[in-house]
Each structure stands twice: as structure tokens, then as C-alpha cells.
Amino acid sequence: AYEVRKMTGIKAAEEALQIYGTLNQKHGEVEALEALAAATKEDFSDVSSKSQILAEKFAESGDTKEEVQCLLVAASCREGKDSQKAMQLLQRASTAAKGLRALQGLVLLRMARLYLDREEPSEAMRAATQAGSIFRNEPYPTKKIRSGEIKCVEIQMDAHVLLGAMDEAFRVGVEQGRRFKGLRERQAEGMILMKLASLHQMRLEEESALKVLQYVPMIFNTVGDRQLEGLAWERIANSYLDAGDAVKALKAMEQCVGNFRKVNSRLMRARAALLQADVQTALVSIRKGSSLDALDAAKEATHLFQNEEAFLARAVQLLTNAHLLNGQAEEALERARESQDLARKQRQIGGEAFSLLMEAGAHLSLQDFGESQRCIRAAKDLFDSDYDESGKRSANDFAAFVQQAESGKEDPAQFRGFGFRRLNATEVRQKAKSAREAQPRRKQKTSEQSDIILWQCDPKSRDNPDGRCIITIFEGFEVRTGVARGAQQAQPKAPKEEEEGPGIVSADYSKDYKDSVKEQGTPEREPAVFAVRWVQATDDKKEPAKSRRELRRQEDTRVVFTKSLDAPSGCGRYAKSDRLEAEGERHGYRIF
């Protein structure tokens, strides 16, 4: 039935494309082309060729918007197989869309996502930053533009993770989350919080992830988005399963299923059934669930996920285990082999190994001990290649049980499937902490400028008579020589008296520097200290700044006091020189 519907959709889209081409309705041609790409699931060569032909046609007629949209469709057809060709099409679309800001932002977003898939985080960061700047500067942002802005933030956070800068990823997420909260964009705020929870889970900080996630369903409930609310409850249920608390996972699962069932989406209903099967399996392992409920939910998930291979492998694994829980060895054996094929197709080594363990369990139920031992050995080899110590321990435990069953010490009929072992979060977190402590400490900064965090504790001090200081703007220390900043240029040497005369500098330096050298000699390498500015807090009733330039203009009207800091003692003859930043001068300050 699905194949019939798919062919009907392709045929209808092709007919619509032909009719709109005859009527010369350009917008309709683009919509028909997008519908054709959505209906096509496997062979995109025909869609790609039609997209490029239409793009050439629109380029000749000067219809830039339609040309860019056709190039985006053509790139989407190439992304899975030929990423280099897809990138060339996107670059061509970016060049064509220079006069259309919103469309150019969408093209840059697609480029950033493709760079991230190709594991090029620096390029992904650059493209996502450009796209986010375009989206933020839109005077009237639509829902599509706001969604693109959120995706740009998520791509930036993922790029920082790939670069190994987890703290920077957290910083970006927190800053953008506060900005969306100030703009009263509740949906965007909730999505950023879910991304921050993912970062906590990457660090194996399960408690912190749950603390972040507990606010997200309420945010999406306020917006009225049931699908996002269901996704948030799904994340919470999986977090409780990872923590080993199946009872709390059951409560979160009920909320998730209630939201997913109300969304008119086959995919969401399938995810609800998958979560039900997972939670019921965990409850059965502590003798509180129903194996028949787990079997029914797994069957429903497998049926609904027939066209979603990313989830189908997991659904078939749960179905195989549900058959084992109910003593259906023949069905479990068939499903275990199907699960192995799906795992190999998706290159999931751990999934294939666990499917082999379930096949070994099916052979054990059929009292075929030789095949069971063979499957366990194959699973152990796969766990070794995947560096999965937990899976290897599971395989060893099961091998010991099979040996005892073969020798008659255990009854094979007592075997009733597997409780899906989840990692002990506390143990893993302790191991990760000890591994981090064993690593050598990295330098805090490799650049010359380091930040100073300075808080004004006494609002009515002598330096600040106004008494209304709440936020502090800080600058930083910077190491430099007399003129050259950093160690990139050679330190200026004192001139020889016989060549230049005493205290004479022939280089093209400033007059103040020449006079100081004439009086006191060549300066040594020293830290120069910049100004610190105390600024009043913004009024909550005012509109938030829409750009960095506007923010700086607001700061200039709210400056309470500016003071230059003294350099630390013992850092050279010019430690307290007048070469400090003037009042009102900026040097990359930040706001807290």
C-alpha cells in the first residue's frame, strides 16, 4: 500500500510540474518540484536533473528566487551520496542569493549543516554564524526565520563540541537561551534548553540534565506545541531509564504518549509505541511490568517504522526481546536475524552485537547450545572492536549461564530474555572524573588577552558616588612590548650611541614613545592594564537591544564610572605608565 501511495504521489507531482510549466507559473513549478522531491524516497537522479534544468531556465529569465529554490532542491538530492557536488550547488545558490537576505540565510544554514555532517566544524561555525546574523537582523522575523535562527545556534554548539570546546558550547547555549527568554520566544528557549541537556548528558551529568529538562515540558505546554512537549517528555523518560529508575520513567512515558497520540503524525505514534516497549521491558526486569504489553507496543512500533530505518533497528530489537520474554523462541530467532541485517546496513556495531546475543538466547531456548556459544563469541568480538567493556561483560555472563545450562546445572526454560542493561551512571561519571583529573592541566588561554571578572561590591563607595551600580563591564590584561603587541615582532633594541646618538630612535614610532625612550631607555616587556567601566542595569521595561551597535549606544548613556587599573608590582619600569586606555575607549568588553 505504501508503494502504491508513493508512486501515486510521484505521478501527481510530475503532472503538476508539467501543467505549471505550460502555464508559465514559476512559483507553482517550484512547489511541484519540492513535492516531487518529498515523494521520492530512493532514486533522486531524475529529481536532481529536473531541478538543475529548471534552475538554468530561471537563471536565464532573471528569476533569482526561483533559481535559488531549485538549486536547494538539487542539493538536497545530492547530500546523501555526493556531498562535494551538493556543496558546489549550495555555493552556487549562495552566490545567486546575495540580494535576497532571508534566502541567503537559508542557503548558509544548509551549508553549515552539510559542513557539520562532513565533520568540518570550523567551516560549519562560520556559515552558521553568518546565517544567524542574517536571521537576527530581519525586521519582521517569520516562524521559518526564527526556526532557522534556532538551528544556527544548535549547529554552533555542535561545532564547538567537535572542536573539543565543551565550555564554549555551554556558553553559547546559555547566552542564546537568555536572549530568547528576553525576546519572549518561549519555543526557542525550550529548544535551547533541550540542547543544553544533551551537552550535560555528553558529560555524563545525568542529574544536571534532568534539572534542565524538568522545565522544558511546561514551556512547550505554554506555547501549545504538543509535539515538542512530547519530545521533551520522551527525553525525560529516557534519562530516567539511563538512571535505572523505571517507575519514574513510566510516569514520563505516559505524558509523552498522551501528547504524541494527539499529534496527527505516523512518526510520533511510532515513537510513542517504541518508548512504551522500552519502558515495559525495563519494568519487566524488576517484575513490575507486563511482557504482553511490551510485545504489543514493540509490534506496533515495528509496523509504523517500516519506512524509518533509523528507528526500525531499535524497534526490531525490542520486538525480539519481547518474543523471548514471552517464550516465543522461533519468532525471536527470525527477528534477531532481521535485526542483525538492519544493524549491518546502518553500521551499528553495538546493535549487531546485541542482536547476536538475542539470537544466542533464542538458540538457548531451543536448546541448541553450540549455535548459542557461536553467537556469543561473535558478539564478544564485535564488542571488543567497539571498545564496549559493558557489552563484553554481558556476553561473558551470558556465556557462563549457557555453559551451566549445557552441563545441566541450570534449566534453559528459565531463560526469559534480556533486561536491557544500561550503564551505571554513577560509576561511569566517577571513572570519567578520575580520567579528567589524571590528564595534565591545559593552559587557560593561548592568546595574549585574558579576562578579568570584577564585581562592584560596595555600591556607595568613594569611586562610585551614584550608588546605582549593578553590572560590571570589564576589559582585560594584555602583554605587549613598547610597540609590538605580543611576541610576533622582535623586541626593539637600544640604539648604539656611535650610530644614532644617545637615546635617539630612528624607527617610525610615535612621538610619545620616542620621548619616553629618550628619557628612560627602551621599555621592557610588561603587562598594560585597561580600563574597567561600571554601568547601570538596564530598565526591564525598555525594549532589548536589537543589535550590538544599539547595545553600545545604550551603554554610553548608562556609564557611571570609568577607572584605569594599576599593573601588578615588579613587572618593569613602565608598569604604571600613562599608556593606558582612555576613558570611553573600547577593547572587546563583555557584559555580565
Phi and psi in degrees as a GROMACS rama.xvg file:
@    title "Ramachandran Plot"
@    xaxis  label "Phi"
@    yaxis  label "Psi"
@TYPE xy
-64.5059  -42.4701  TYR-2
-62.4942  -38.891  GLU-3
-63.5538  -43.9116  VAL-4
-65.3216  -37.1607  ARG-5
-65.229  -45.9455  LYS-6
-65.231  -35.5525  MET-7
-65.0196  -41.4672  THR-8
-64.8778  -40.0255  GLY-9
-64.9747  -43.724  ILE-10
-64.0628  -42.4871  LYS-11
-64.5907  -40.2235  ALA-12
-66.4738  -39.4382  ALA-13
-65.1647  -40.1595  GLU-14
-64.9035  -41.3948  GLU-15
-63.7879  -39.53  ALA-16
-62.4452  -40.6237  LEU-17
-67.7766  -41.5206  GLN-18
-65.9344  -46.717  ILE-19
-63.5732  -34.561  TYR-20
-65.0893  -38.1476  GLY-21
-65.7718  -39.8266  THR-22
-82.765  -4.43649  LEU-23
58.6445  39.7102  ASN-24
-97.0709  100.383  GLN-25
-66.939  -43.4565  LYS-26
-62.0241  -39.6271  HIS-27
-65.3949  -36.3927  GLY-28
-62.1496  -41.8541  GLU-29
-65.1735  -43.4639  VAL-30
-63.3045  -40.9272  GLU-31
-64.9205  -37.1411  ALA-32
-65.4225  -42.3061  LEU-33
-64.9532  -37.3728  GLU-34
-66.3061  -37.6544  ALA-35
-64.4606  -41.33  LEU-36
-66.2199  -35.8146  ALA-37
-70.337  -34.3449  ALA-38
-75.8672  -26.268  ALA-39
-81.6227  132.152  THR-40
-114.873  -23.8723  LYS-41
-120.536  -68.9539  GLU-42
-94.0599  107.652  ASP-43
-99.3119  7.71548  PHE-44
-63.1336  -40.9196  SER-45
-67.0104  -41.7395  ASP-46
-64.9903  -40.5445  VAL-47
-63.5144  -44.1771  SER-48
-65.0212  -42.2423  SER-49
-64.5013  -37.4246  LYS-50
-64.2304  -43.1737  SER-51
-69.9243  -35.6923  GLN-52
-64.0831  -44.4133  ILE-53
-65.3016  -36.934  LEU-54
-62.6635  -41.6964  ALA-55
-62.8293  -40.5539  GLU-56
-62.8964  -46.0429  LYS-57
-69.2207  -31.6204  PHE-58
-65.7397  -39.5297  ALA-59
-67.2809  -34.7055  GLU-60
-86.5261  -4.89951  SER-61
83.6076  14.6104  GLY-62
-89.2342  86.6351  ASP-63
-66.3774  -43.3275  THR-64
-60.5429  -47.8786  LYS-65
-65.6361  -34.9895  GLU-66
-62.4286  -45.1453  GLU-67
-64.7902  -41.1423  VAL-68
-63.549  -39.305  GLN-69
-66.617  -38.521  CYS-70
-65.81  -34.5294  LEU-71
-65.3259  -39.9684  LEU-72
-63.8803  -43.3044  VAL-73
-63.3024  -38.395  ALA-74
-67.2946  -38.8996  ALA-75
-63.8738  -29.745  SER-76
-72.2832  -23.0237  CYS-77
-99.1658  -12.4476  ARG-78
-60.3425  -38.9834  GLU-79
-74.077  -31.1415  GLY-80
-108.053  -44.2404  LYS-81
-128.832  87.8733  ASP-82
-68.4476  -29.1597  SER-83
-66.3921  -43.6053  GLN-84
-65.9226  -39.4507  LYS-85
-62.1072  -39.5814  ALA-86
-66.696  -37.5461  MET-87
-63.0671  -40.4378  GLN-88
-66.1467  -39.6557  LEU-89
-68.0712  -38.2612  LEU-90
-64.9497  -38.1977  GLN-91
-64.3203  -40.5273  ARG-92
-66.1553  -37.8022  ALA-93
-64.3252  -39.1839  SER-94
-65.3331  -40.3568  THR-95
-71.7699  -25.8521  ALA-96
-96.7112  20.2154  ALA-97
-64.2583  -29.4018  LYS-98
-85.3775  -9.28014  GLY-99
-114.315  98.6871  LEU-100
-62.615  -49.0678  ARG-101
-63.524  -41.2393  ALA-102
-68.239  -36.0392  LEU-103
-65.2995  -35.991  GLN-104
-62.6294  -40.8027  GLY-105
-64.0569  -38.3793  LEU-106
-65.3975  -44.5192  VAL-107
-63.7394  -34.8621  LEU-108
-63.9217  -42.5424  LEU-109
-63.7973  -38.8769  ARG-110
-64.2087  -41.7258  MET-111
-62.056  -42.0255  ALA-112
-64.8232  -40.0664  ARG-113
-67.3332  -40.4123  LEU-114
-60.3476  -39.3579  TYR-115
-66.7604  -39.0437  LEU-116
-64.3725  -31.8041  ASP-117
-85.1081  4.63349  ARG-118
58.7965  48.8716  GLU-119
-119.16  76.7881  GLU-120
-65.1432  -33.2434  PRO-121
-64.7034  -46.0209  SER-122
-66.5729  -38.318  GLU-123
-62.3925  -40.6396  ALA-124
-62.0968  -44.4198  MET-125
-62.4633  -48.7823  ARG-126
-65.3411  -40.7843  ALA-127
-66.6536  -36.8061  ALA-128
-64.8435  -43.4488  THR-129
-63.1777  -44.1425  GLN-130
-64.796  -41.848  ALA-131
-63.4528  -37.4225  GLY-132
-63.5484  -39.7852  SER-133
-64.4721  -45.4132  ILE-134
-65.3578  -38.6034  PHE-135
-68.2853  -30.2274  ARG-136
-88.4876  5.16405  ASN-137
-69.8571  127.812  GLU-138
-66.1031  -36.9033  PRO-139
-127.383  81.7647  TYR-140
-69.7274  128.891  PRO-141
-85.2315  176.669  THR-142
-63.7509  -36.7461  LYS-143
-66.1761  -40.4267  LYS-144
-67.9223  -41.9087  ILE-145
-64.5828  -37.9622  ARG-146
-63.8528  -39.6237  SER-147
-64.0534  -36.8569  GLY-148
-64.4555  -40.6721  GLU-149
-62.9447  -43.2628  ILE-150
-64.0226  -34.3147  LYS-151
-62.161  -42.9617  CYS-152
-63.1853  -43.1686  VAL-153
-63.8155  -38.9052  GLU-154
-66.1393  -39.5571  ILE-155
-61.7401  -41.5715  GLN-156
-65.5168  -42.0077  MET-157
-64.4881  -37.2561  ASP-158
-65.123  -40.6405  ALA-159
-62.6383  -38.256  HIS-160
-63.1353  -43.5427  VAL-161
-64.3127  -30.7598  LEU-162
-80.8728  -4.6136  LEU-163
85.4454  10.6589  GLY-164
-102.957  73.6299  ALA-165
-65.3913  -39.2611  MET-166
-62.6063  -38.2332  ASP-167
-67.0903  -36.3236  GLU-168
-62.7931  -41.8138  ALA-169
-62.2084  -41.8136  PHE-170
-61.7425  -45  ARG-171
-61.8126  -43.8264  VAL-172
-64.1804  -42.653  GLY-173
-66.2257  -44.1353  VAL-174
-62.6588  -46.0948  GLU-175
-69.5154  -34.8316  GLN-176
-62.5082  -41.6276  GLY-177
-66.0229  -36.7996  ARG-178
-65.7371  -44.5018  ARG-179
-64.7201  -35.3391  PHE-180
-65.7739  -39.2347  LYS-181
-65.8682  -32.354  GLY-182
-82.6388  -0.823775  LEU-183
60.5096  35.0462  ARG-184
-94.7095  83.919  GLU-185
-66.4938  -38.3177  ARG-186
-63.707  -44.1755  GLN-187
-63.4582  -40.4635  ALA-188
-60.4549  -43.366  GLU-189
-63.8541  -39.4421  GLY-190
-67.7812  -37.1561  MET-191
-66.5044  -38.2779  ILE-192
-63.2097  -37.9996  LEU-193
-64.3403  -36.3674  MET-194
-67.9688  -39.2615  LYS-195
-64.2459  -36.8414  LEU-196
-62.7267  -37.375  ALA-197
-62.4216  -39.497  SER-198
-64.7045  -39.8567  LEU-199
-62.2162  -38.9877  HIS-200
-67.7568  -33.4126  GLN-201
-62.5777  -32.2546  MET-202
-85.6366  3.67426  ARG-203
62.8192  33.6471  LEU-204
-101.541  76.9799  GLU-205
-65.7143  -40.0188  GLU-206
-66.0001  -41.8416  GLU-207
-65.0218  -38.819  SER-208
-63.0975  -41.5472  ALA-209
-66.7325  -36.2308  LEU-210
-63.4584  -36.9038  LYS-211
-72.1689  -41.9366  VAL-212
-70.5674  -24.5332  LEU-213
-66.8969  -19.935  GLN-214
-89.2198  -17.2552  TYR-215
-69.6025  -45.561  VAL-216
-58.2797  -36.4377  PRO-217
-65.3039  -37.481  MET-218
-63.673  -47.3099  ILE-219
-69.3774  -30.0742  PHE-220
-65.7616  -37.6233  ASN-221
-63.6077  -38.9041  THR-222
-71.8017  -30.6423  VAL-223
92.0574  21.1024  GLY-224
-98.9349  99.7359  ASP-225
-68.7406  -34.1866  ARG-226
-65.6612  -47.2303  GLN-227
-66.7761  -35.0935  LEU-228
-63.8997  -40.8966  GLU-229
-63.9467  -39.3313  GLY-230
-63.913  -37.2748  LEU-231
-65.6333  -44.1821  ALA-232
-64.1676  -34.4061  TRP-233
-62.3685  -42.9993  GLU-234
-62.9363  -40.7063  ARG-235
-65.2086  -42.7386  ILE-236
-61.8589  -43.3826  ALA-237
-66.03  -34.0583  ASN-238
-65.48  -40.9352  SER-239
-66.0744  -36.5993  TYR-240
-64.3075  -39.9509  LEU-241
-63.9041  -33.4876  ASP-242
-80.8598  -6.57508  ALA-243
84.3259  15.8153  GLY-244
-106.544  87.7828  ASP-245
-72.7578  -26.4393  ALA-246
-68.6865  -47.2118  VAL-247
-65.6444  -33.9309  LYS-248
-63.1095  -34.2217  ALA-249
-63.1754  -42.2315  LEU-250
-64.6685  -42.8309  LYS-251
-66.8168  -36.0246  ALA-252
-63.1687  -39.7544  MET-253
-62.4789  -41.3659  GLU-254
-64.422  -41.9126  GLN-255
-63.0171  -47.4735  CYS-256
-63.6468  -38.862  VAL-257
-60.7338  -36.3849  GLY-258
-78.1626  -41.8328  ASN-259
-66.0197  -35.4447  PHE-260
-66.9485  -25.3599  ARG-261
-86.4181  -7.07701  LYS-262
-91.9204  130.686  VAL-263
-79.6917  72.1057  ASN-264
-145.751  127.122  SER-265
-64.1437  -38.9433  ARG-266
-64.2727  -42.4039  LEU-267
-67.4489  -39.0344  MET-268
-63.9146  -36.6633  ARG-269
-66.5345  -39.8339  ALA-270
-67.59  -34.429  ARG-271
-63.4778  -43.9684  ALA-272
-65.6885  -38.1999  ALA-273
-62.776  -43.0906  LEU-274
-66.3208  -38.0112  LEU-275
-59.7345  -45.6261  GLN-276
-62.5244  -39.7667  ALA-277
-65.9279  -45.0115  ASP-278
-68.7224  -41.063  VAL-279
-64.4412  -36.2992  GLN-280
-63.2764  -41.3009  THR-281
-66.3295  -36.8969  ALA-282
-68.8053  -36.2908  LEU-283
-61.9477  -35.6713  VAL-284
-66.3957  -21.5825  SER-285
-110.478  17.1059  ILE-286
62.2978  40.1977  ARG-287
-126.315  -7.8491  LYS-288
-107.455  -171.061  GLY-289
-123.35  122.957  SER-290
-67.7192  -30.1901  SER-291
-69.2504  -38.9632  LEU-292
-63.6385  -39.7463  ASP-293
-63.3636  -39.5269  ALA-294
-66.3643  -44.4518  LEU-295
-63.1928  -44.0313  ASP-296
-65.3634  -39.4896  ALA-297
-67.0931  -37.4904  ALA-298
-63.2655  -43.7568  LYS-299
-63.0513  -44.0142  GLU-300
-63.324  -41.9877  ALA-301
-63.8365  -39.6049  THR-302
-66.5432  -42.1294  HIS-303
-77.5194  -21.8529  LEU-304
-94.3794  18.2214  PHE-305
-59.4337  -28.7318  GLN-306
-108.187  13.2503  ASN-307
-125.727  87.2813  GLU-308
-65.783  -24.8247  GLU-309
-63.3002  -32.7164  ALA-310
-102.22  -18.8054  PHE-311
-63.2682  -38.9994  LEU-312
-60.3184  -42.6983  ALA-313
-66.1962  -40.6105  ARG-314
-63.6124  -40.1585  ALA-315
-68.4753  -36.1848  VAL-316
-60.9392  -45.951  GLN-317
-63.9751  -36.8929  LEU-318
-66.6787  -41.2542  LEU-319
-59.5304  -45.7826  THR-320
-67.2255  -34.6441  ASN-321
-65.5726  -37.6291  ALA-322
-62.1259  -40.66  HIS-323
-65.4656  -38.6786  LEU-324
-62.6287  -30.3932  LEU-325
-98.2689  9.81873  ASN-326
73.924  24.5428  GLY-327
-101.732  82.8023  GLN-328
-71.3262  -40.1415  ALA-329
-63.7917  -46.9014  GLU-330
-63.6886  -38.5193  GLU-331
-63.9211  -39.8745  ALA-332
-62.8366  -43.0916  LEU-333
-64.1833  -44.5256  GLU-334
-69.9715  -32.0927  ARG-335
-64.4658  -40.2968  ALA-336
-68.7588  -36.5274  ARG-337
-63.7427  -40.3758  GLU-338
-63.7108  -37.1612  SER-339
-64.1132  -41.5892  GLN-340
-62.4137  -42.6961  ASP-341
-64.8833  -40.7485  LEU-342
-66.0549  -39.2364  ALA-343
-64.9675  -39.7619  ARG-344
-62.911  -35.5864  LYS-345
-96.2235  4.9099  GLN-346
58.2803  43.2079  ARG-347
-100.488  97.7726  GLN-348
-65.869  -44.4669  ILE-349
-64.8245  -39.0306  GLY-350
-64.0658  -40.242  GLY-351
-65.7965  -39.9955  GLU-352
-64.4472  -42.7898  ALA-353
-68.7368  -33.6474  PHE-354
-63.9905  -35.5108  SER-355
-65.4108  -37.5182  LEU-356
-63.2644  -39.3773  LEU-357
-68.9817  -34.6132  MET-358
-64.2333  -39.7783  GLU-359
-61.5763  -37.142  ALA-360
-65.8535  -38.3532  GLY-361
-65.0521  -41.3133  ALA-362
-64.6179  -35.982  HIS-363
-64.2973  -41.8327  LEU-364
-63.3805  -31.4213  SER-365
-86.8388  2.91787  LEU-366
60.3894  37.6956  GLN-367
-103.706  84.0156  ASP-368
-71.3484  -32.7422  PHE-369
-63.817  -47.6519  GLY-370
-65.2124  -34.9432  GLU-371
-63.3548  -44.5145  SER-372
-65.115  -37.3291  GLN-373
-61.8152  -45.2951  ARG-374
-63.9507  -37.1534  CYS-375
-66.5092  -41.2238  ILE-376
-63.1488  -41.6239  ARG-377
-63.745  -38.2211  ALA-378
-66.1951  -39.8456  ALA-379
-64.0491  -39.0985  LYS-380
-62.5234  -40.2653  ASP-381
-68.3643  -39.9185  LEU-382
-62.6403  -38.7446  PHE-383
-62.2705  -44.0594  ASP-384
-67.7334  -24.0385  SER-385
-96.9959  4.58651  ASP-386
54.6591  41.6597  TYR-387
-104.522  93.5186  ASP-388
-69.5029  -36.7587  GLU-389
-63.9244  -44.3628  SER-390
-63.8733  -36.9732  GLY-391
-65.0553  -39.3476  LYS-392
-64.3062  -38.966  ARG-393
-61.8019  -42.6889  SER-394
-64.2014  -39.6876  ALA-395
-65.0814  -41.5239  ASN-396
-61.8381  -43.0602  ASP-397
-69.4184  -35.4715  PHE-398
-62.9229  -39.6926  ALA-399
-63.5418  -39.0395  ALA-400
-66.0114  -39.6022  PHE-401
-65.0473  -40.1641  VAL-402
-63.7117  -40.5095  GLN-403
-67.8922  -35.9086  GLN-404
-67.4563  -37.119  ALA-405
-68.3099  -35.2168  GLU-406
-82.4501  -4.3263  SER-407
92.2911  1.87415  GLY-408
-77.9443  -24.0179  LYS-409
-124.934  153.135  GLU-410
-93.9332  118.967  ASP-411
-59.5727  -25.0433  PRO-412
-68.8894  -16.7097  ALA-413
-75.3428  -16.2647  GLN-414
-72.4657  124.924  PHE-415
-136.101  60.0861  ARG-416
80.1251  -170.469  GLY-417
-116.97  142.292  PHE-418
-88.312  121.082  GLY-419
-62.1989  105.092  PHE-420
-69.949  125.902  ARG-421
-107.769  152.348  ARG-422
-65.1877  143.43  LEU-423
-72.382  106.88  ASN-424
-62.0948  -39.1597  ALA-425
-64.1833  -44.4188  THR-426
-64.8768  -44.8369  GLU-427
-64.8808  -39.3819  VAL-428
-65.0558  -39.7569  ARG-429
-65.8468  -41.0687  GLN-430
-64.062  -41.2748  LYS-431
-65.2223  -37.674  ALA-432
-66.2929  -43.3005  LYS-433
-66.0661  -34.9524  SER-434
-67.165  -38.5656  ALA-435
-67.1837  -38.096  ARG-436
-68.15  -30.2803  GLU-437
-73.7359  -20.9278  ALA-438
-73.275  147.696  GLN-439
-67.1417  146.393  PRO-440
-69.2422  136.314  ARG-441
-87.9902  156.506  ARG-442
-67.3745  143.423  LYS-443
-65.86  -39.6794  GLN-444
-142.462  142.095  LYS-445
-98.8711  -16.4117  THR-446
-81.7564  175.019  SER-447
-82.1663  -23.4722  GLU-448
-97.017  131.51  GLN-449
-124.474  149.479  SER-450
-83.8891  152.113  ASP-451
-118.577  127.419  ILE-452
-100.32  118.079  ILE-453
-132.724  125.798  LEU-454
-116.342  138.98  TRP-455
-87.639  107.73  GLN-456
-86.1533  -32.0127  CYS-457
-106.87  98.9786  ASP-458
-68.2407  -16.7599  PRO-459
-116.16  42.0784  LYS-460
-77.7936  173.781  SER-461
-64.9123  -34.9276  ARG-462
-75.5883  -17.3086  ASP-463
-132.74  75.7712  ASN-464
-69.3725  -18.9928  PRO-465
-63.6003  -38.6873  ASP-466
77.1614  16.5352  GLY-467
-117.463  19.0899  ARG-468
-75.3522  129.471  CYS-469
-124.661  -45.1021  ILE-470
-105.591  156.215  ILE-471
-120.537  132.27  THR-472
-102.938  129.791  ILE-473
-123.978  156.925  PHE-474
-107.507  -98.8416  GLU-475
161.687  167.005  GLY-476
-85.9918  152.321  PHE-477
-146.015  132.955  GLU-478
-91.897  128.758  VAL-479
-155.414  162.077  ARG-480
-89.0495  -164.028  THR-481
-58.3746  -43.0203  GLY-482
-127.157  -47.8112  VAL-483
-70.3983  130.043  ALA-484
-87.3664  119.174  ARG-485
84.5854  -167.436  GLY-486
-99.726  16.2758  ALA-487
-72.6495  -34.5578  GLN-488
-105.83  154.543  GLN-489
-69.6537  147.24  ALA-490
-68.4015  129.247  GLN-491
-63.0909  135.694  PRO-492
-95.1957  152.213  LYS-493
-68.4447  134.445  ALA-494
-71.3808  151.758  PRO-495
-78.622  141.137  LYS-496
-66.0353  -34.239  GLU-497
-74.2973  -19.596  GLU-498
-97.06  -47.2203  GLU-499
-109.875  -20.3999  GLU-500
94.8083  158.611  GLY-501
-67.7787  127.991  PRO-502
71.2534  18.5566  GLY-503
-102.13  132.812  ILE-504
-114.659  121.737  VAL-505
-92.3515  -12.6068  SER-506
-70.1893  164.623  ALA-507
-84.0775  68.1158  ASP-508
-99.0448  171.611  TYR-509
-71.7152  161.286  SER-510
-65.6406  -39.2899  LYS-511
-62.677  -38.4856  ASP-512
-68.1745  -40.8877  TYR-513
-63.2629  -39.8454  LYS-514
-66.5618  -40.1229  ASP-515
-66.5765  -38.0764  SER-516
-66.0794  -37.7654  VAL-517
-64.0903  -37.1294  LYS-518
-83.9238  -43.1939  GLU-519
-122.106  0.379974  GLN-520
93.6343  177.421  GLY-521
-70.4376  132.648  THR-522
-71.8756  152.129  PRO-523
-89.0327  169.527  GLU-524
-65.9728  128.379  ARG-525
-148.249  157.449  GLU-526
-86.8621  128.218  PRO-527
-99.0058  133.421  ALA-528
-106.987  137.807  VAL-529
-103.836  171.398  PHE-530
-75.0122  154.044  ALA-531
-116.303  132.58  VAL-532
-115.817  128.287  ARG-533
-94.755  130.243  TRP-534
-127.676  142.304  VAL-535
-69.4916  156.052  GLN-536
-71.9008  150.07  ALA-537
-74.8343  152.092  THR-538
-76.818  130.006  ASP-539
-63.7812  -22.7881  ASP-540
-78.1188  -17.5265  LYS-541
-76.229  157.452  LYS-542
-70.2026  140.492  GLU-543
-68.2963  151.734  PRO-544
-65.8224  137.236  ALA-545
-90.3011  -15.5541  LYS-546
-148.386  165.493  SER-547
-64.1406  -37.6155  ARG-548
-64.0901  -43.7876  ARG-549
-65.6061  -36.3383  GLU-550
-61.9613  -41.3696  LEU-551
-67.3572  -36.0205  ARG-552
-63.8106  -39.7008  ARG-553
-64.6262  -38.4918  GLN-554
-64.2101  -39.8753  GLU-555
-61.0536  -28.9557  ASP-556
-82.9429  -10.6968  THR-557
-115.447  9.78381  ARG-558
-69.2284  125.197  VAL-559
-92.9172  -44.3856  VAL-560
-159.695  144.077  PHE-561
-130.667  132.88  THR-562
-141.587  141.339  LYS-563
-89.9715  135.768  SER-564
-87.4471  147.859  LEU-565
-80.1849  145.377  ASP-566
-74.4628  155.355  ALA-567
-62.4591  152.817  PRO-568
-71.9528  155.472  SER-569
76.1807  31.583  GLY-570
-123.576  29.8206  CYS-571
117.164  166.891  GLY-572
-71.0563  -22.0415  ARG-573
-105.146  27.9186  TYR-574
-62.7666  -32.4291  ALA-575
-116.284  39.1974  LYS-576
-75.18  174.745  SER-577
-86.6894  4.11753  ASP-578
-82.0353  61.1112  ARG-579
-111.939  164.115  LEU-580
-70.1887  135.706  GLU-581
-73.899  162.346  ALA-582
-65.5716  137.799  GLU-583
85.1238  -6.87621  GLY-584
-84.048  141.922  GLU-585
-107.175  146.823  ARG-586
-146.033  62.6697  HIS-587
65.3913  44.0662  GLY-588
-79.8649  163.456  TYR-589
-125.513  164.292  ARG-590
-115.839  136.297  ILE-591
